[in-house]
Amino acid sequence: MAHLRQTCVVFFWVIPVTLAFDGLVVEDHTGVALASARIQVRTPDGRLVSDRDSDRSGRFATQPLEPGRYRLEISKPNYLPARFDVRAGDETVQIRLVRLGVVTGRVLDPAGPPIPNAFVFPLVRDGELWEPLPTIQTDSRGVYRLHGLRPGRYAIGASLARFHSRGFAGAGVALHPNAREPKEFEVTGGEEWRDVDLILPGSGFPVSGTVVGADRDRGFAIGLAMREQPLISVAVVQTQDGAFLFESVPAGDYFVFASGPVRGSSFREALIENEPLFGRAEVAVAGQGQSDIVVQVQPGREGTVLLRHQQPTADCPTSVAMGFSRKEAWGAISAGSAERGRAALDGPQALGPLAPAPYQVVANDLPEGCYQVGQTFIDPRNEEPAVVTLAAAAQIEGRLTGAGLLGGVVVLTQSASAVIRTTQVDPSGRFAFGGLPPGEYLITARPPHGSRSRWISPDGDAFPIEAVGGTTTEIDLPAPKLPESP
């Protein structure tokens, strides 16, 4: 008799574990909840896995995520973007967005009436000099509103400078409250200054002269800049039959820059040909005009650039495009390739022709993960080459010392960066930042989420640290004192 064997098959259903975490977005300096902030969640390799906006109460919840590490990219108009490194499944995340600074006021002439269509610009320090940033214009009432100022220190200026064929009255630059001692406006987040008025210089003196060393029929752009602040343009005019005239220049010491031949113009600058001629002169205006300025022009000079890798790396190319920006207000730019070129690792490269002036050299179109180290400058009047150093991304790792901060965060900022980087401290007190451009940063620890401690503090309590390309920088960071319970 046959026996029937019965087989039992058991099925196991594997259910993937998914986690969703929620968070709160608040304003850094007030703690007020922020609605309509965009929160994008990405994997470490950059893949987008969640895209949400905060609700009216500033809260958000991600899509379900697999366990692991992620980065949150948070943005909102008029706020500094932030990046937060987080683990799925962690406690509620509190994001603090830093509101950008605002300055408003009017531009006036010495008699009091407002000046419409004047140019207003913030300035940032470049060593001992003030460098103007992109301009806006006043409205029909002479009112301006500078917004979007990132954390840093600024001065505020105004002028009537623009490219013009014959010159104009009222040439000059005003800084608030005056050009000798401009006021610094420090932005740490949320500052707004009102009634910051600027009074443009009144009637001045005529300054005229001649360009020599070139065909008189070929036009030249003539830029006027303050001798003590050569990055600030006072006015730009064009020669007529080799002669130029600034109709009204306030008393002071100036550089006169000549560039040409001119082949066109942009809104505020002349466009010059690819085989340019340049010249400079100095003029002092005090109590009377100047009519005998002679500017001798000569062909532009070449500058030499050396390309280096900070250490052997496959992340950076062996040949890169270079761009040049003058550190003086000549009022003219090359219309072609004269102020850009390529440099390679195989030896020095002669680039140009350039004006007899200092330039900043920038490596353009670098691949992700490769960065230029620091700032590089070149002056074709000197024989020293400019060395452009490339390096792979840097990393900072560290631990908190003292009383640990379980659930705390570490904040990393850089004055030249558009993004605040933050990361959570793990239970052992460790933290890490990866994929950083080499350079100097400020780093500080903050109490756990939910505290009112600002990410960017006006008290300057952050520590400086340098991130070296292609390497990991270690730091022991003091843990801050926990706020006392009310």
C-alpha positions as CSV (number, residue, x, y, z in Angstrom):
1,M,0.0,0.0,0.0
2,A,1.4,3.2,-1.1
3,H,1.9,6.0,1.4
4,L,1.1,9.5,0.3
5,R,3.8,12.0,1.4
6,Q,2.5,15.6,1.8
7,T,4.9,18.5,1.4
8,C,4.3,21.8,3.1
9,V,5.7,24.9,1.4
10,V,6.1,28.0,3.6
11,F,6.4,31.4,1.9
12,F,8.4,34.2,3.6
13,W,7.5,37.8,2.6
14,V,10.4,40.1,2.9
15,I,9.1,43.6,3.7
16,P,11.7,46.3,3.1
17,V,12.2,48.6,6.1
18,T,11.4,52.2,5.2
19,L,11.6,55.3,7.4
20,A,10.3,58.8,7.0
21,F,11.5,61.6,9.2
22,D,10.0,65.0,9.7
23,G,11.4,68.4,10.5
24,L,10.8,72.1,11.1
25,V,12.2,75.1,9.2
26,V,12.7,78.3,11.2
27,E,14.4,81.7,10.7
28,D,17.8,81.7,12.3
29,H,17.7,85.1,14.1
30,T,14.1,84.9,15.3
31,G,13.1,81.2,15.5
32,V,9.9,82.0,13.6
33,A,8.6,79.1,11.5
34,L,9.1,79.4,7.7
35,A,6.5,78.3,5.3
36,S,7.2,77.3,1.6
37,A,10.8,76.4,2.2
38,R,11.9,73.7,-0.3
39,I,13.5,70.6,1.2
40,Q,15.2,68.2,-1.2
41,V,16.6,64.9,0.1
42,R,19.5,63.3,-1.8
43,T,21.6,60.2,-1.4
44,P,25.4,60.7,-0.8
45,D,25.9,60.4,-4.6
46,G,23.4,63.2,-5.3
47,R,20.3,61.2,-6.3
48,L,17.1,63.0,-5.5
49,V,14.8,60.8,-3.4
50,S,12.3,63.3,-1.8
51,D,11.2,66.8,-2.7
52,R,8.9,68.6,-0.2
53,D,7.9,72.1,0.9
54,S,7.4,73.2,4.5
55,D,3.7,73.9,5.4
56,R,2.3,77.0,7.1
57,S,3.7,75.9,10.4
58,G,7.2,75.4,8.9
59,R,6.9,71.6,9.2
60,F,7.7,69.0,6.6
61,A,7.8,65.2,6.2
62,T,9.9,63.3,3.7
63,Q,8.8,60.4,1.5
64,P,9.6,57.0,3.0
65,L,13.4,56.3,2.9
66,E,15.6,53.3,3.3
67,P,17.9,53.4,6.4
68,G,21.1,55.3,5.7
69,R,22.7,58.7,5.4
70,Y,21.2,61.5,3.4
71,R,21.7,65.2,2.8
72,L,19.0,67.8,2.9
73,E,19.2,70.8,0.7
74,I,17.0,73.6,2.0
75,S,16.2,76.8,0.1
76,K,13.8,79.7,0.2
77,P,13.9,83.1,-1.6
78,N,15.8,85.8,0.4
79,Y,17.5,83.2,2.6
80,L,20.9,81.6,2.5
81,P,20.6,78.0,1.2
82,A,21.6,75.4,3.7
83,R,22.7,71.8,3.6
84,F,22.1,69.3,6.4
85,D,23.6,65.8,6.7
86,V,21.2,63.4,8.4
87,R,20.4,59.8,9.0
88,A,17.0,58.4,8.2
89,G,15.2,57.5,11.4
90,D,16.8,60.3,13.4
91,E,14.7,62.5,15.6
92,T,12.9,65.5,14.2
93,V,15.3,67.8,12.3
94,Q,15.2,71.5,13.0
95,I,16.7,73.6,10.1
96,R,17.6,77.3,10.7
97,L,17.7,79.4,7.5
98,V,19.7,82.7,7.6
99,R,17.8,85.7,6.2
100,L,19.8,87.8,3.8
101,G,20.5,91.4,4.6
102,V,18.8,94.5,3.2
103,V,19.8,98.2,2.9
104,T,17.5,100.9,1.6
105,G,17.8,104.6,1.2
106,R,18.0,107.4,-1.4
107,V,20.6,109.0,-3.7
108,L,20.6,112.8,-3.5
109,D,22.4,115.6,-5.1
110,P,24.1,118.2,-2.7
111,A,21.1,120.5,-3.0
112,G,18.8,117.8,-1.7
113,P,16.6,116.6,-4.7
114,P,16.7,112.9,-5.3
115,I,18.6,111.5,-8.3
116,P,16.7,108.9,-10.4
117,N,18.6,106.2,-12.3
118,A,21.8,106.5,-10.2
119,F,23.9,103.4,-9.7
120,V,24.0,101.9,-6.2
121,F,26.3,99.1,-5.2
122,P,27.5,97.2,-2.1
123,L,31.2,96.9,-1.7
124,V,33.3,94.2,0.0
125,R,36.8,94.4,1.2
126,D,39.6,93.1,-1.0
127,G,42.6,93.6,1.3
128,E,42.9,97.3,1.8
129,L,40.6,98.1,-1.1
130,W,36.8,98.1,-1.5
131,E,35.5,96.1,-4.4
132,P,32.1,96.9,-5.8
133,L,29.6,94.2,-6.5
134,P,26.9,94.3,-9.2
135,T,24.8,97.4,-9.2
136,I,21.2,98.4,-9.1
137,Q,19.5,101.7,-10.1
138,T,17.4,104.1,-8.2
139,D,13.8,104.5,-9.1
140,S,12.1,107.7,-10.3
141,R,12.1,109.0,-6.6
142,G,15.8,108.3,-6.2
143,V,15.1,105.3,-3.9
144,Y,17.1,102.1,-3.9
145,R,16.8,98.7,-2.2
146,L,19.8,96.5,-1.9
147,H,18.8,93.0,-0.9
148,G,20.2,89.5,-0.9
149,L,23.3,90.5,1.1
150,R,25.0,87.3,2.4
151,P,26.7,87.2,5.9
152,G,29.7,89.5,5.7
153,R,30.8,93.1,6.0
154,Y,29.8,95.7,3.4
155,A,30.0,99.4,2.5
156,I,27.5,101.1,0.3
157,G,28.3,103.3,-2.7
158,A,26.6,105.2,-5.5
159,S,27.7,106.9,-8.7
160,L,26.6,108.2,-12.1
161,A,29.3,106.3,-14.0
162,R,28.3,104.8,-17.3
163,F,29.8,104.6,-20.8
164,H,29.2,107.8,-22.7
165,S,30.6,109.2,-26.0
166,R,31.4,112.8,-24.7
167,G,31.3,112.8,-20.9
168,F,28.7,114.3,-18.6
169,A,28.3,116.5,-15.6
170,G,28.2,115.2,-12.1
171,A,30.9,112.6,-12.4
172,G,31.8,111.2,-9.0
173,V,31.3,108.4,-6.4
174,A,29.7,108.7,-3.0
175,L,30.2,106.2,-0.1
176,H,28.1,106.3,3.0
177,P,28.6,108.4,5.0
178,N,31.8,109.6,3.2
179,A,34.5,108.2,1.0
180,R,37.3,108.5,3.6
181,E,35.6,106.6,6.4
182,P,32.8,104.5,4.9
183,K,30.5,102.8,7.4
184,E,30.7,99.0,7.6
185,F,27.4,97.1,7.6
186,E,27.8,93.7,9.2
187,V,25.3,91.0,8.1
188,T,24.9,88.0,10.3
189,G,21.3,87.3,9.2
190,G,18.1,89.3,9.2
191,E,19.6,92.8,9.4
192,E,17.8,95.6,7.6
193,W,19.0,99.2,7.5
194,R,16.8,102.0,6.3
195,D,17.4,105.6,5.4
196,V,21.0,105.0,4.3
197,D,21.2,108.0,2.0
198,L,24.1,108.8,-0.3
199,I,24.9,112.3,-1.5
200,L,26.7,112.5,-4.8
201,P,29.5,115.1,-5.2
202,G,28.4,118.5,-6.4
203,S,30.0,120.5,-9.2
204,G,33.5,119.6,-10.0
205,F,36.2,120.6,-12.4
206,P,36.9,119.8,-16.1
207,V,39.6,117.2,-16.7
208,S,40.8,116.8,-20.3
209,G,43.7,115.4,-22.2
210,T,44.9,113.4,-25.2
211,V,45.8,109.8,-26.0
212,V,49.1,109.5,-27.9
213,G,50.8,106.5,-29.5
214,A,47.8,105.5,-31.6
215,D,45.8,106.5,-34.6
216,R,43.7,109.5,-33.5
217,D,40.7,108.4,-35.5
218,R,40.4,105.1,-33.5
219,G,38.4,105.6,-30.4
220,F,39.6,104.8,-26.9
221,A,37.7,104.3,-23.7
222,I,39.0,106.5,-20.9
223,G,38.3,105.3,-17.3
224,L,38.6,107.5,-14.2
225,A,39.1,105.8,-10.9
226,M,40.0,107.0,-7.4
227,R,43.7,106.6,-6.8
228,E,43.2,105.2,-3.3
229,Q,40.3,102.9,-4.4
230,P,41.2,101.9,-8.0
231,L,38.4,99.3,-8.1
232,I,35.8,102.0,-8.0
233,S,34.9,103.6,-11.3
234,V,34.2,107.4,-11.2
235,A,33.3,107.8,-14.9
236,V,34.0,106.4,-18.4
237,V,34.2,108.5,-21.6
238,Q,35.4,107.9,-25.2
239,T,37.9,109.9,-27.1
240,Q,37.0,112.1,-30.0
241,D,39.9,112.6,-32.5
242,G,42.3,111.4,-29.7
243,A,41.0,113.9,-27.1
244,F,38.8,113.2,-24.0
245,L,36.9,115.3,-21.5
246,F,35.4,114.7,-18.1
247,E,33.2,117.7,-17.6
248,S,32.9,117.7,-13.8
249,V,35.3,115.8,-11.6
250,P,35.3,116.3,-7.8
251,A,38.5,117.3,-6.1
252,G,40.8,114.3,-5.4
253,D,43.6,112.1,-6.8
254,Y,42.8,109.8,-9.7
255,F,44.1,107.3,-12.2
256,V,43.3,107.9,-15.9
257,F,43.1,104.6,-17.8
258,A,43.1,104.3,-21.6
259,S,42.0,101.2,-23.5
260,G,41.3,100.6,-27.1
261,P,40.7,100.7,-30.0
262,V,37.0,100.5,-29.1
263,R,34.8,98.3,-31.2
264,G,31.5,98.7,-29.2
265,S,30.1,99.1,-25.8
266,S,28.1,97.4,-23.2
267,F,25.8,99.0,-20.6
268,R,28.7,100.3,-18.4
269,E,31.9,99.4,-20.3
270,A,33.6,99.7,-23.6
271,L,34.4,96.6,-25.7
272,I,38.0,96.7,-27.1
273,E,39.7,94.8,-29.9
274,N,41.8,91.7,-29.5
275,E,45.1,93.5,-30.2
276,P,44.6,96.2,-27.6
277,L,46.6,99.2,-26.6
278,F,46.7,100.4,-23.0
279,G,48.0,103.4,-21.0
280,R,47.7,105.1,-17.7
281,A,48.3,108.5,-16.1
282,E,47.7,110.2,-12.8
283,V,45.9,113.4,-12.1
284,A,45.3,115.5,-9.0
285,V,42.2,117.7,-9.0
286,A,42.3,120.5,-6.4
287,G,40.7,123.9,-6.9
288,Q,40.9,124.0,-10.7
289,G,40.6,121.8,-13.8
290,Q,43.3,119.9,-15.6
291,S,43.6,120.2,-19.4
292,D,47.0,118.8,-20.3
293,I,46.8,115.1,-19.4
294,V,48.8,112.9,-21.8
295,V,48.1,109.2,-21.8
296,Q,50.7,107.2,-23.7
297,V,49.3,103.9,-25.0
298,Q,51.3,100.8,-25.8
299,P,50.5,97.2,-26.8
300,G,49.2,94.9,-24.1
301,R,51.6,92.6,-22.3
302,E,51.6,88.9,-21.9
303,G,51.3,87.2,-18.5
304,T,52.7,83.8,-17.6
305,V,50.5,81.2,-15.8
306,L,51.7,77.9,-14.3
307,L,49.2,75.1,-13.6
308,R,49.8,72.8,-10.6
309,H,48.1,70.0,-8.8
310,Q,48.3,70.3,-5.0
311,Q,48.9,66.5,-5.0
312,P,48.6,63.8,-7.7
313,T,44.9,63.4,-8.4
314,A,42.6,62.1,-11.1
315,D,39.8,64.4,-10.0
316,C,41.4,67.5,-11.6
317,P,42.2,68.0,-15.3
318,T,45.7,68.5,-16.7
319,S,44.5,71.5,-18.9
320,V,42.0,74.1,-17.9
321,A,40.4,77.3,-19.3
322,M,41.6,80.5,-17.5
323,G,39.8,83.8,-17.1
324,F,41.2,87.1,-16.0
325,S,39.5,90.0,-14.2
326,R,41.2,93.3,-13.7
327,K,41.6,94.6,-10.1
328,E,41.4,98.2,-11.4
329,A,38.4,100.1,-12.9
330,W,39.6,100.6,-16.5
331,G,36.0,100.8,-17.9
332,A,36.7,98.4,-20.7
333,I,36.8,94.7,-21.4
334,S,38.2,92.6,-24.2
335,A,35.6,91.8,-26.9
336,G,37.3,88.5,-27.7
337,S,39.9,86.1,-26.3
338,A,42.6,88.5,-25.1
339,E,41.6,88.1,-21.4
340,R,41.2,84.4,-21.4
341,G,43.1,81.3,-22.5
342,R,44.2,77.8,-21.4
343,A,47.0,76.5,-19.1
344,A,48.3,73.0,-18.8
345,L,50.5,71.0,-16.5
346,D,53.3,70.6,-19.1
347,G,54.8,74.0,-18.5
348,P,54.3,77.8,-18.3
349,Q,51.7,79.3,-20.6
350,A,52.0,82.9,-21.9
351,L,48.5,84.4,-22.0
352,G,47.2,87.8,-23.0
353,P,47.8,90.5,-24.2
354,L,46.8,92.2,-20.9
355,A,46.7,95.7,-19.5
356,P,49.5,96.9,-17.3
357,A,47.4,96.1,-14.2
358,P,46.8,93.5,-11.6
359,Y,44.4,90.7,-12.5
360,Q,42.8,87.9,-10.7
361,V,43.2,84.5,-12.5
362,V,40.3,82.0,-12.2
363,A,40.3,78.4,-13.5
364,N,36.9,77.9,-15.3
365,D,34.7,74.9,-15.9
366,L,36.3,72.6,-13.4
367,P,34.7,69.2,-13.0
368,E,32.8,68.3,-9.8
369,G,35.2,67.5,-7.0
370,C,38.0,69.7,-8.3
371,Y,38.7,73.2,-7.0
372,Q,41.1,76.1,-7.3
373,V,43.1,76.6,-4.1
374,G,42.9,80.2,-2.8
375,Q,43.1,83.3,-5.0
376,T,45.7,83.8,-7.7
377,F,46.8,87.1,-9.0
378,I,49.0,88.2,-11.9
379,D,50.5,91.5,-13.0
380,P,52.1,91.5,-16.5
381,R,54.4,94.4,-15.4
382,N,56.2,91.8,-13.3
383,E,58.1,88.7,-14.5
384,E,56.8,86.4,-11.8
385,P,54.4,83.8,-13.2
386,A,51.0,83.3,-11.6
387,V,50.7,79.8,-10.1
388,V,47.1,78.3,-10.3
389,T,46.8,75.3,-7.9
390,L,44.1,72.7,-8.3
391,A,43.1,70.2,-5.7
392,A,40.5,67.5,-5.1
393,A,37.8,68.1,-2.5
394,A,38.7,68.3,1.1
395,Q,37.2,66.7,4.2
396,I,36.9,67.7,7.8
397,E,36.4,65.2,10.6
398,G,36.4,65.7,14.3
399,R,34.9,65.0,17.7
400,L,33.5,67.2,20.4
401,T,35.5,67.6,23.6
402,G,34.2,68.3,27.1
403,A,30.6,67.6,27.9
404,G,29.3,65.8,24.8
405,L,26.3,67.0,22.8
406,L,24.1,64.1,22.0
407,G,21.8,65.2,19.2
408,G,23.7,68.4,18.7
409,V,24.9,69.8,15.4
410,V,28.1,71.2,14.0
411,V,27.9,74.2,11.7
412,L,30.4,75.1,9.0
413,T,30.4,78.4,7.2
414,Q,32.7,80.2,4.7
415,S,32.4,83.9,3.8
416,A,32.8,83.2,0.1
417,S,30.3,80.3,0.1
418,A,26.6,80.4,-0.7
419,V,25.7,77.5,1.5
420,I,25.8,76.7,5.2
421,R,26.9,73.2,5.9
422,T,25.6,71.4,9.0
423,T,25.9,67.8,10.3
424,Q,24.6,65.9,13.2
425,V,26.9,64.7,16.0
426,D,26.8,60.9,16.5
427,P,26.4,59.2,19.9
428,S,30.2,59.0,20.2
429,G,30.6,62.7,19.6
430,R,32.1,62.3,16.1
431,F,31.1,64.4,13.0
432,A,32.4,64.8,9.4
433,F,32.1,67.1,6.4
434,G,33.0,65.8,2.9
435,G,33.2,67.2,-0.6
436,L,34.5,70.6,0.5
437,P,36.2,73.2,-1.7
438,P,39.7,73.7,-0.2
439,G,40.0,76.9,1.9
440,E,39.4,78.5,5.2
441,Y,36.2,77.9,7.1
442,L,34.6,78.8,10.5
443,I,33.3,75.8,12.5
444,T,31.2,75.7,15.7
445,A,29.0,73.3,17.6
446,R,25.4,74.0,18.5
447,P,23.1,72.5,21.1
448,P,20.5,69.8,20.0
449,H,17.6,70.6,17.7
450,G,14.9,72.6,19.3
451,S,17.3,75.0,21.0
452,R,17.3,78.7,20.2
453,S,21.0,78.9,19.5
454,R,21.6,80.6,16.2
455,W,23.6,78.8,13.5
456,I,25.4,82.1,12.6
457,S,26.1,84.1,15.8
458,P,26.9,87.8,15.8
459,D,29.2,87.0,18.8
460,G,31.9,85.5,16.6
461,D,32.2,82.3,18.6
462,A,33.2,80.1,15.7
463,F,36.7,78.6,15.3
464,P,38.8,79.0,12.1
465,I,39.9,75.9,10.3
466,E,41.7,75.2,7.0
467,A,40.5,72.4,4.7
468,V,43.4,71.1,2.5
469,G,42.4,69.6,-0.8
470,G,42.6,65.9,-1.2
471,T,43.1,65.3,2.5
472,T,41.2,65.0,5.8
473,T,41.6,67.7,8.4
474,E,41.1,66.5,12.0
475,I,39.8,68.8,14.7
476,D,38.8,68.6,18.4
477,L,35.9,71.0,18.8
478,P,34.9,72.2,22.2
479,A,31.2,71.4,23.0
480,P,29.2,74.5,23.9
481,K,27.4,74.8,27.2
482,L,23.9,73.6,27.1
483,P,21.3,76.4,27.7
484,E,19.9,76.5,31.2
485,S,16.3,75.4,31.6
486,P,13.9,78.2,32.2
